[in-house]
Amino acid sequence: MVILRKPVARLTAAALERFLTRARRAVKLRGRVNVLLATSDELRILNRRFRGLDKPTDVLSFAPLPDQDSKFAGDLAVSADIAARNARLLGHPPAAEIKILVLHGLLHLAGYDHESDRGEMAGKEEHLRRQLGLPVTLIGRGQGDSRRKPSRSQPARTVTAGRRRLR
């Protein structure tokens, strides 16, 4: 399910749902994924609550609880505000940036962790970016990509918050 609390030009809930299905299959992630497209203020609240960081972030991934239905892969929350700003800085449409963030979040839900996997997630993200026709990936921005890296954007991290794992 896709919830667009913050509209983005040229991106409908149906279009994001279609991309989500393609990307989930490409990642080989089984189960349903919910995506919330929200404001930076909403992401800040979630980031503070689940990661203890009182600042907005671009994407958060929530893995399912251990006792949840096996047909559920997790939730993603994406900041439309940060996506729009980064898209302007990088010279591509906001809709493409949101798709990059969704792909990044899906990889976290599939168990990848760019902070500890010695480049495995970065390689996978780059391969899938090409396969899905997306511009530079989130991880690729920090690894010598020739395009300008956006400021104040943080990649998602994996933490445990009570019984709810957050990536």
Secondary structure, DSSP 8 states (H G I E B T S, - for coil): -EEESS-BTTB-HHHHHHHHHHHHHHHT--SEEEEEEE-HHHHHHHHHHHHS--S--SEEEE---TTS-TTEEEEEEEEHHHHHHHHHHHTS-HHHHHHHHHHHHHHHHTT--TTTSTTHHHHHHHHHHHHHT-SS-TTGGGTT-SS---SS------EEETTEEE-
